[in-house]
Each structure stands twice: as C-alpha cells, then as structure tokens.
Amino acid sequence: MRITSTSCICPVLVCLCFVQRCYGAAHHGSIKVTRNQTKHVEGETEVHHRPKRGWVWNQFFVLEEHMGPDPQYVGKLHSNSDKGDGSVKYILTGEGAGTIFIIDDTTGDIHSTKSLDREQKTHYVLHAQAIDRRTNKPLEPESEFIIKVQDINDNAPKFTDGPYIVTVPEMSEMGTSVLQVTATDADDPTYGNSARVVYSILQGQPYFSVDPKTGVIRTALHNMDREAREHYSVVIQAKDMAGQVGGLSGSTTVNITLTDVNDNPPRFPQKHYQLYVPESAQVGSAVGKIKANDADTGSNADMKYTIINGDGSGVFSISTDKETREGILSLKKPLNYEKKKSYTLNIEGANTHLDFRFSHLGPFKDVTMLKIIVGDVDEPPLFTMPSYVMEVYENAKIGTAVGTVTAQDPDTANSLVRYFVDHNTEEDRYFTIDASTGTIKTAKIFDREETPWYNITVAASEIDNPGLVSHVPVGIRILDVNDNPPELAREYEIVVCENAKPGQVIQTISATDKDNSANGARFHFSLDEGLSMNPNFTLRNNEDNTASILTRRRRYSRTTQDVYYLPVLISDGGTPPLSSSSTLTIRVCACERDGRVRTCHAEAFLSSAGLSTGALIAILLCVVILLAIVVLFITLRRSKKEPLIISEEDVRENVVTYDDEGGGEEDTEAFDITALRNPSAAEELKYRRDIRPEVKHVPRHHPSSSLDSIDVQEFIKQRLAEADMDPSVPPYDSLQTYAYEGHRSEAGSISSLDSATTHSDQDYNYLGDWGPEFKKLAELYGEIESERTT
C-alpha cells in the first residue's frame, strides 16, 4: 500500500515532496509503507523470506489553527493492488479517525475536519488498511503512520514569575548584576523562530540594562545614590521570532530598590548649642538632649556620643538612645549656682559601623560645642555633715545636752535657719532640740541595758521660706554606767561524790554582767567573808572570770548530810565596783569509781545493796498481803460475841488464839513464860485448871529438886513429855514463845551493838579495792569513819 501526499504546504517539505513524487513515479506512482512484520492473507501458506526494502514515508503534516471553510487536505492512501475500478476499500483507524480525520474509502484521500492546536497535541498515530470490497479480505498488511501538527507562531512569550522585587546596594559598580528574568514561549522551539525570544528594556534607562539573550539585568550608571533616589521601576520586554517584525511579545515589571551603605557621615545641624539647667536638678537625671543627623538608615546611621573635652566633663555625662539616636545629657554631680554659673562641653557624634570603601568621603564623625547655663534656685538649708553620731551616758538627768547640729542657707541671701526634730517615730520624742542653736537634749532617763542606741531625724528650714526643708539622720549612742552587779551565768547543779578526795574540783562557775566590758568584764569570786571557814568546801578564783569549787574532806555521807549550801561573793571591775552574793547548792551522791553518779537519794540504799526493781515490787506486794491478812484477822475477832480476856499485868507475855471448840473461855491460861526465861526463878509448878474427867489421879514427876541445875533444853523436853502423856489435857493449840538465851557467859558479851561508842584508828578505805562484793561493807565503814571525823 502506498501513501501519497498531493500537496506540500510548508517550504521545508518542498524537497521531500519532490523526492516523494519522483520515487512514487519510479514505483508505479505510489509510496509503499512497509513494516517489519507481514500479516499473511487468509488461505496462504506462510512463507519465510526477507521482505523487499522500499522507501519508507509514513508521516503527514497538517497546519494548526486552520480556519478555512473546507476540510484541510492531509494526504492520500493508495495500494498497488488498486486498479482504479473501485474494488479496493480503504479503512482508517487510530487517534482521531472518523472524528478529526476522515478518509474517502474509494480514493484514499484523508481530510482534517477540525482546527488543531499543536500546543495541546503535537501528533496523532493512525493505521491504514486496504481490503477487497467484495470479499472484505486484506489486500496488504496494515500500515501505521503519523500525522504531525505543524506549528505556527500563535503564542507570545510569557514571564511566569513576574512582577519582580529585587534590591541592589547603592554606589555599586556599573554592570553589577541585579536579576535574571526568563520568558517562556509555548511554540515549537525546533521549528522556525516562533519560540526564539529576545529581551529588551522598555523602561528604566539609563539606570539599568538587560542582556537580549540571557535576560540578565545590570546597573548602567556609576555611584547610584540611595539618598538621591531609592526606588526604580524597570519594564522588560521579551519578543519571539528573534525580534523580527511580526513577532509576538510579552513584558514584566522589575521593582528595584537601592539598599543603604554607610556613605554619609553624621552632621550636627548647628556648631553651637546652649542649654539651661537649674541648680536644683537631681544627680542622675537627664537635663537635655542633642542629635546629629545622618542620611543613612539602619545600622549605618548608628552613632555614639561622647564628651571629648570641656570644663564640665566631670559634672555631666552623655549616653546614646538606641531608638531615637539622640545624645542624652545627664547630671553626675550636683550643681551650685553660687560656685559656678556655666559649663562648656565639646560633644562628638561618630558612626559605630564604618565601611572602609567610602572612607574617602571624609571622617564619619562630627563635633559641636554645648554651653550649659546654671540657673539659680532657692535651696533648702545645707547641713555641715551628711549624718551625725552623738553620745550620752545612761541615767543622765533630763535636759542633758547630747550634741549640736549645724545647717546654713546655701543661697547668697544666707537666711536664718530654724531646727526641729522630725517626730516620725517614738524615739524622736525622747529628745528635744533648740530651734535656734540646734543643740539636742535628753527628754527622758535612758537605760543602756534596755536600749543602747537611738536614731532620730533633725530637720532644718529657712525662716523666710519654711517650705524648703532639709533632713539629716542623727545616731545617739547610750554610754554605759556600772549600775548592774554581776550574777551567776546560770543555775548550777553541783554534785559531790561520797568517795571524793580532798582538793578535787567538782564544779567551775562563771558570771555575767549586763554592763558592757568596760564596767563588768573582770570578775572576782570569793567565799562570803561573814562566815567562818567552810570545813567542807573551798573556792579558787581562776583569774579568767571563772572560779572552781574544791572539796576539803576525804569522804561525804548522804545519811549524815545530803545537801550543802555554799555562799559565793562575785564582784566586777567597774567604777565603782559592784558585787552580789549567790548561794550554791551541793548535793552528795553515790558515784562509781570513775566518777559517774549512781544515785543521790538516801532512800535508795536497798537498791544499792543489790535489790532490783522487780525484787522491791515483790517485797511491797508481800507487805500488802500481810496487811490484808491482819485486817481480816481483826475483823474475825471482832465478829465474836465476847472478847478474849487478856491479863492486864503483862500484855507481852501471852498471845493465845483459840481456833477450836475445846475448853471454852476458861481455857485461857498457858504455861507461865517466866519459868522459861530463867529456870532458877521458877516457882512451884501449878497445875492447869482445866476441866478434868472423872478418872483416877496419876501423880506427876516433880522436878523442883533439880531446878537449879537443869538446862533449858532439858526443861522443854520434860514439859513436852508431860503434855504428851497427860490424858486430861483437852485438844487445843497453844503458842509457846521462848525468848530465853541462857545464862550470861563469863567472858561477857561479844555483840557489836555496844561498840559504836568506841573509837578506832584503823583506815577502812582498802575495802573499796576488794571489788563489788565488798562495796556495801566499804560504804558502811566509810560512813562510820566520816561520822567519827565530823
């Protein structure tokens, strides 16, 4: 199948059309479109052979934006099998087939029915097929071809990013790059000059220029000054067709701002200034402002003000306000019109950020002269001192002079001054002041120990102008007088051990004095001289404001005396010296050998003998039980009808209790106890007057013949045998008490009860070294020795 184009529209295709037609004439006037694959006709046997190569021409061109009334002719399809008799039918398929592109199925002519836009779609891919109209069988394999949309210049260049805003430093060199702009053209850049753009500047000359090919904008003048002109509006044009006549164009705006550089030094508007400052201005306050102008902006206009010389450089100071760039003049020292009426200052203002590229433009600083006029003001009185310190003794009489304050009028008028105490606090009422002389006097009697210091405020005002008042603080110290005697520093609890040795220090005491060190720091301790020498204790003055209490005896006894009282006399070193007497209480305590106190109470002896707390509780419990038994016994006795008959002669001899139902109230006579006390004093035996039964009397053995030689033990055995063998004795219980100890020994008594009055020179202190088993024995003999010494 051949595809034939009968028209060559574009000049570029003239040669191609010529070649096409010549080639087609050489091959029966048609161009054959071949493919690498061949489709077999139905019924034919597959034959493998290399296809014959021919001239491949499978592209058509159609002009975009065709506005004619008739469909635009595109090209022609023709098959070698077509004899011109209409037996061949041409079919067109693919993109736009039947809608955009139509084909005459008999002649194979292709037409475009719509106006095409290359910028929307650049080409269409279609397929051509020649079939037998009678049998509908393909005559040739299907061929693919492309219809390209041919571009025309129908799109103007566009700046997609505009308008632009850009900056460039002022005073830049000529040719400094500012910005590069780019315009885009939607036309085909590969065909003709439709998309070939050229840049030009329409507005902004002679300050800026643009490169026609690259679109780079550059400065076109030297030393462009921001202070002369800051903003520029530059219009750039982009034209296609390489700028030829008939080309389309687009434009954009570039807003260029010159940024500031420090190319202008500061300048004071005037070379001389004058400032009025009253002498009443407060130190540290701002008294005036000054400013140097700078045409630059931002940090390039920052400056610093300094006082470079002048007679007021020590009185005034200047600082810079960062916001307003003004110099703030402040007062460093108070002004005095009567001493100096004017000052002259030379003030310099200099930039803080310098650009050395522009140093040739001159020094970036300026100097001006400021004259300050001091104004006269009526001032309050001025005290000769900023504060006063005075002294007065305590206990001074009311009206005692303390000191004098002095104030003067600093003005030339030198008005008289009146003084008074500013009664703001209670302390100010304790003093008075002479209104004319300024002498301060006491208004009460002071006690240094109560308040050692007073602070008052004295005011002074001019008589001619009472509204002008000045104040001064006055501190008054109360001096000490020795009016307080010394006292013991605290209540002392002094303990002396029973086993203390002579000369042993048992306590160190100290004293205090409410007076200050000049009148009470040196203390002297002694025993009261009004008493005789104390035999138990002595006092030693340590010469360091302390004293020590020493023992004078070897041992002390709690049982003899458990508390001692020691009067002590304390005197200070003041003028005149004062003294006081205090009594120390010394308790006697039992101590361990290492000096630790064990107990200080005399009733604790049982505990010291080795009885624990549980044993003491058990003993007390037993005593309570015994008391309860006695009370119960008495109650039972009183419950009987008649009380027992007890002999009034000797109530100690018989205690007889009857708990039986025996002989009754007649059975109350027991054995005569006197016979048991001394057998030699026994009288004739008396028989018991009991009620005897009617039995024959049995004679008893009478031992009276041997009473002088019988022993008590034998005597008791005989009586016991008689009681056991006597059939007439009724059943009863009898309590017999034998207190007889026998005859007196010829050697006399060996009891120690009567040896307390004898004296012994033996020292029993060695008993304390025998250990804890002999501790109580050592204490007892120690007490006896101490009592003998006392």
DRENLOVO-310467 format. One record per residue (C-alpha): residue in three letters; x, y, z. Coordinates in steps of 0.05 Angstrom, whole numbers, plus 5000, padded with zeros to 4 digits. Example, Ala and Ser with C-alpha at 12.3 -4.5 7.8 and 13.67 -1.06 7.14 Angstrom:
2
ALA524649105156 SER527349795143 
***
This chain:
790
MET500050005000 ARG502450684983 ILE501151335020 THR501251924974 SER501152654992 THR498853104936 SER500553764969 CYS506854055000 ILE504854635044 CYS511054805084 PRO517255055047 VAL521454575086 LEU517753995056 VAL518554214983 CYS524653784973 LEU521453205010 CYS515253254966 PHE519453264905 VAL523152644926 GLN516652324945 ARG513452434877 CYS519652214839 TYR520251584880 GLY512951444870 ALA513551524795 ALA519151024795 HIS514550534830 HIS508150604791 GLY506851304820 SER505951104894 ILE509751074960 LYS509550404994 VAL509350385070 THR512449755098 ARG513249455167 ASN518048945196 GLN512448445206 THR507948195150 LYS500947935160 HIS499047325118 VAL492847335077 GLU487846805096 GLY488946165058 GLU496146305040 THR501845875063 GLU506746215109 VAL513046375071 HIS519346575107 HIS523247055065 ARG526647725074 PRO521748275054 LYS523948755000 ARG526049425028 GLY522850044998 TRP522750805013 VAL519150895079 TRP514951515084 ASN509851475139 GLN508852195163 PHE503552715144 PHE503453445164 VAL497353865179 LEU497654605193 GLU495054825262 GLU489755345272 HIS486755235201 MET480855695195 GLY478555545122 PRO471355365104 ASP473154685075 PRO476554095108 GLN484054135104 TYR487153615057 VAL492253185093 GLY494452645043 LYS492652025003 LEU492951275014 HIS494050824953 SER495250084946 ASN499049744889 SER493149274884 ASP488449844867 LYS486849814792 GLY482350414797 ASP475950014789 GLY473550144860 SER474649434883 VAL479449664938 LYS476649965001 TYR480950395047 ILE479950385122 LEU482950895172 THR483550745247 GLY487351045307 GLU487451725342 GLY482252205315 ALA479951725260 GLY472851865240 THR472352495282 ILE478352945266 PHE480852555206 ILE476352255152 ILE478251835091 ASP474951715024 ASP474650945025 THR474950924949 THR480351434932 GLY484151404999 ASP484152175008 ILE484952405081 HIS482053065105 SER482153435173 THR475353685194 LYS477454095255 SER482454645273 LEU488254335312 ASP492654645366 ARG499854395368 GLU500654655439 GLN495254165461 LYS497353555418 THR503353525373 HIS501752895332 TYR496752335320 VAL498251595307 LEU493651245256 HIS493250575219 ALA491550475145 GLN488349835116 ALA486649645044 ILE481449085036 ASP477848764979 ARG471049074976 ARG467848424952 THR471047934999 ASN472948415056 LYS479748085058 PRO486148495069 LEU490048625006 GLU496148855043 PRO498648865114 GLU496149425159 SER500750045158 GLU502050545214 PHE503351275201 ILE503651935240 ILE500152585226 LYS504153165257 VAL501153835273 GLN505354375241 ASP506954975287 ILE505255695271 ASN507256295315 ASP500956355355 ASN503856425427 ALA507157045456 PRO512856985506 LYS510657005579 PHE514357175646 THR511556665694 ASP514856955757 GLY513657695748 PRO512958225773 TYR519658205808 ILE522158565871 VAL529658605879 THR534959025915 VAL541959245898 PRO546759635943 GLU547560365927 MET554160615900 SER555159945864 GLU559859895805 MET556859965735 GLY554959295707 THR553258985774 SER548358415763 VAL541458555792 LEU536957995768 GLN536057495711 VAL529057455682 THR526556885638 ALA520656865589 THR517656225561 ASP514356125492 ALA509455545481 ASP511055495406 ASP515454955377 PRO522755135391 THR525154635338 TYR521354945281 GLY522855635256 ASN523656245302 SER516956215335 ALA520056065403 ARG526556455395 VAL525957015448 VAL529857675451 TYR529858135513 SER529758885513 ILE528559445565 LEU522659895554 GLN523160305619 GLY528860415667 GLN534160715623 PRO539460985632 TYR539960675701 PHE539459945682 SER540559505621 VAL538658795601 ASP542358255562 PRO538058095499 LYS539657355501 THR540257175575 GLY535557685606 VAL540657895659 ILE539158595686 ARG545259015705 THR546659715732 ALA548260215677 LEU550860815718 HIS556460935767 ASN555161145840 MET547661085843 ASP545961445909 ARG540261185951 GLU539661855986 ALA538162165916 ARG533461625891 GLU531660975925 HIS526460615882 TYR526460445808 SER521160105764 VAL524259745704 VAL519959435647 ILE523058855608 GLN520258605542 ALA521057905512 LYS519557835436 ASP519657195394 MET521457105321 ALA528457335343 GLY525758035350 GLN523558085277 VAL517658485254 GLY511258095264 GLY513857725325 LEU509557675388 SER511957985454 GLY510657995529 SER513258445585 THR514258455661 THR515958965714 VAL522158935758 ASN521859375821 ILE529059525842 THR530759845909 LEU537560125927 THR539859875995 ASP543660336042 VAL551160346054 ASN554760786103 ASP556861326054 ASN554461926094 PRO557862176158 PRO553762466216 ARG552963216219 PHE550463676275 PRO545564186249 GLN549064716290 LYS556164836313 HIS553965166378 TYR548464986427 GLN546165286493 LEU542564916549 TYR539465186614 VAL539864736675 PRO537364946744 GLU541964816802 SER536464406836 ALA536963866784 GLN537763176815 VAL544062776805 GLY542962226754 SER537162576720 ALA537062756645 VAL537963506635 GLY538063556559 LYS538463216490 ILE542663326428 LYS542562986360 ALA546962936298 ASN543562786231 ASP545562206187 ALA542662096118 ASP543861356123 THR538960866154 GLY539160256198 SER545760066229 ASN549360526182 ALA546261116220 ASP548060846289 MET552661316327 LYS555661436395 TYR556162096432 THR562062276476 ILE564462886514 ILE571562976487 ASN573563586530 GLY570764176568 ASP570564426639 GLY564164046653 SER566463346633 GLY566763136706 VAL559863426722 PHE555863176662 SER555562516624 ILE552462336557 SER549361696532 THR546161476466 ASP538861296457 LYS538760696410 GLU531760836385 THR532061586371 ARG539661626361 GLU539862226408 GLY545162406459 ILE542162426529 LEU545862916575 SER545562716649 LEU548063036714 LYS553662676750 LYS554763176807 PRO550263696840 LEU550364396811 ASN551565016853 TYR549965676823 GLU553766056877 LYS560265676858 LYS559765606782 LYS554665916736 SER556265586669 TYR559864996636 THR562464876565 LEU562564176533 ASN565163926466 ILE560763356443 GLU562662876387 GLY557862426348 ALA561161856308 ASN558461266269 THR559460586301 HIS559360166236 LEU564360406184 ASP565060196111 PHE572360296091 ARG570460326017 PHE567661016030 SER572961276078 HIS575061766024 LEU568462136034 GLY571062436099 PRO571262276174 PHE564861956195 LYS564062386257 ASP562463106276 VAL563663566336 THR559364116366 MET560164566427 LEU554864586482 LYS554565136534 ILE550664986597 ILE547765566637 VAL546565406712 GLY540165716738 ASP539666006808 VAL534465666853 ASP532565796925 GLU535365176960 PRO533864887029 PRO538964937085 LEU545064507079 PHE547764127140 THR555164147152 MET555363387156 PRO551362847119 SER550062497186 TYR551662587260 VAL553562107315 MET552962337388 GLU553762017457 VAL550662087525 TYR551361687590 GLU545661277615 ASN541961517677 ALA543562237656 LYS538662757680 ILE533063007635 GLY535563617596 THR542763377590 ALA545963647525 VAL547663097476 GLY550663497417 THR549464037365 VAL547664027291 THR549164597244 ALA545964797177 GLN546665407132 ASP542865727075 PRO547065577012 ASP544066166974 THR547166856972 ALA541567117016 ASN544066687074 SER537466667111 LEU536866457184 VAL535565727198 ARG530565407246 TYR531564697274 PHE526564187297 VAL526163437309 ASP522163057258 HIS517362657302 ASN516262057256 THR517861517308 GLU517261437383 GLU524761507391 ASP524462217364 ARG520262417425 TYR525962227473 PHE529962837452 THR528863587443 ILE532764097402 ASP533864837409 ALA530665157348 SER535965697342 THR542465347362 GLY541064637341 THR543064347409 ILE539963667423 LYS537963497496 THR535062887530 ALA527662857547 LYS527862217590 ILE532661797632 PHE535861247590 ASP537860547608 ARG543360267564 GLU541559557581 GLU534559677554 THR536260077491 PRO543560227474 TRP542360637411 TYR537361157385 ASN536461427315 ILE532862087304 THR531862567246 VAL533263307252 ALA530263797202 ALA532364507184 SER528365037146 GLU529465757127 ILE525566267167 ASP524066657104 ASN521766047065 PRO519365497114 GLY517265057056 LEU524564897040 VAL526564357090 SER532663907093 HIS533663307138 VAL539662967170 PRO540062307208 VAL542862327279 GLY545061707316 ILE545561747392 ARG549561227430 ILE547861107503 LEU554361027542 ASP554760507598 VAL555060647673 ASN556760097722 ASP549760027751 ASN548759267748 PRO552258777795 PRO554858127767 GLU550857487772 LEU552056747763 ALA551656557689 ARG546456027704 GLU543455577758 TYR548755067775 GLU547154357797 ILE553354157835 VAL554553447856 VAL559953167903 CYS561352427907 GLU561552067974 ASN568351797957 ALA571252477936 LYS578352637956 PRO580853297986 GLY582553837934 GLN578253537880 VAL574854047831 ILE567453897830 GLN564854507790 THR567355117752 ILE562755717755 SER562456357714 ALA558657017718 THR555257517673 ASP554258267677 LYS549058677639 ASP554059247635 ASN558959267577 SER566059017581 ALA568859677607 ASN564759607671 GLY563558867681 ALA568358407644 ARG573358277701 PHE570057847756 HIS572857647823 PHE570057057862 SER570656917937 LEU567056597995 ASP562757028039 GLU567557338089 GLY562057408141 LEU562056648153 SER567456228186 MET571955798144 ASN567955258109 PRO570654568131 ASN567554208072 PHE568954628010 THR573455187986 LEU573355657926 ARG579155817879 ASN579056447835 ASN581856257766 GLU583356977745 ASP579756867679 ASN572757067700 THR571456367727 ALA572256017794 SER572955287816 ILE569454937875 LEU574154447911 THR572953927965 ARG576453968033 ARG574453288062 ARG576252578044 ARG569152288045 TYR561952528048 SER555852148073 ARG548852218047 THR546051918110 THR549452448153 GLN548253048107 ASP545953018035 VAL545853768017 TYR550854318030 TYR550055068017 LEU556055487996 PRO555156257993 VAL559556577939 LEU561157327932 ILE562157597860 SER564858297845 ASP566158647778 GLY571759107755 GLY567559727742 THR567960407773 PRO565460387826 PRO565759627832 LEU559259257846 SER558358577877 SER552958067892 SER552357437934 SER549556777909 THR548756117945 LEU550755477911 THR547254827928 ILE551754207931 ARG548553517934 VAL552052887959 CYS551352297912 ALA553851587908 CYS558651517849 GLU562350977812 ARG569850937817 ASP570551317751 GLY566351897778 ARG559651737746 VAL553751897791 ARG549851277812 THR544551577858 CYS543552187900 HIS537651967945 ALA538551658014 GLU532351228007 ALA535650857951 PHE540150447997 LEU536349807983 SER537549887910 SER544949987923 ALA545249347963 GLY543548947902 LEU535848927901 SER532949027833 THR526549387817 GLY522748727810 ALA525148497879 LEU522749147910 ILE515949067878 ALA515448357904 ILE517148587975 LEU511849127972 LEU506748627947 CYS508248158005 VAL507448728055 VAL500648898025 ILE498448168031 LEU500648138104 LEU496848778119 ALA490648478087 ILE491347848129 VAL491948258193 VAL485748668176 LEU481948028162 PHE484247728228 ILE482048338267 THR475248318232 LEU474247598251 ARG476047728324 ARG471148298329 SER465647858300 LYS465547418364 LYS460547558419 GLU465347668476 PRO472547908471 LEU478247488498 ILE480447618569 ILE487647858568 SER491647968630 GLU492848698644 GLU499248568682 ASP503848358625 VAL500848418555 ARG507448198525 GLU507447508557 ASN501647138525 VAL498647168456 VAL493546608455 THR489046468397 TYR483545958400 ASP481145668336 ASP477945048367 GLU471744858405 GLY475544608466 GLY475544858537 GLY471945508525 GLU473546158556 GLU476545838618 ASP481945528576 THR486046168571 GLU491846028616 ALA498045758584 PHE504745598614 ASP507946128655 ILE513146418609 THR517246678666 ALA519445978682 LEU522445918613 ARG526146568617 ASN530346338677 PRO529445638706 SER532545868772 ALA526746358780 ALA521345838771 GLU516445768828 GLU512345188848 LEU509044848790 LYS501844998782 TYR497144508751 ARG492544738696 ARG485544898718 ASP482444528662 ILE476044128670 ARG478543438686 PRO474642808670 GLU472842318725 VAL479041898723 LYS483941678776 HIS489242188791 VAL496142008766 PRO501742318805 ARG506742728766 HIS514242778769 HIS516343388807 PRO522843668783 SER523444228833 SER529243908866 SER533643988806 LEU531344688781 ASP538044998797 SER541944548753 ILE537144368697 ASP538544628627 VAL533144988587 GLN533344468532 GLU532243908581 PHE526744318615 ILE522944398550 LYS523543658534 GLN520643478602 ARG514743938593 LEU513543668524 ALA513542958550 GLU508543148606 ALA503843468555 ASP504142868510 MET502842368567 ASP497542768605 PRO490642448589 SER486843018619 VAL489243548571 PRO483643758524 PRO485243828450 TYR487544548436 ASP493144928402 SER497845318446 LEU503045818422 GLN509245798466 THR514546338460 TYR521546228487 ALA525946848490 TYR531046598538 GLU538246578513 GLY541346218571 HIS545946438627 ARG550747018617 SER557646808593 GLU563346918639 ALA567247228582 GLY562047758574 SER558147978512 ILE561547958444 SER556048348410 SER557948958368 LEU551749348389 ASP555549698444 SER561849838403 ALA559150448367 THR561850908420 THR568950638415 HIS574050968370 SER578750628323 ASP584650908285 GLN584250378232 ASP583250628158 TYR577950208122 ASN578950538053 TYR582349898029 LEU575449558030 GLY573649957967 ASP579149587929 TRP576348897945 GLY571248907889 PRO563648967882 GLU562348407933 PHE565048857989 LYS562149507962 LYS556649558016 LEU561549378071 ALA566349928047 GLU560650438046 LEU558450258117 TYR565450318146 GLY566550948105 GLU560351258136 ILE562651068206 GLU569451388192 SER566352028164 GLU561552088224 ARG567451998272 THR571352538235 THR565453018236 
***
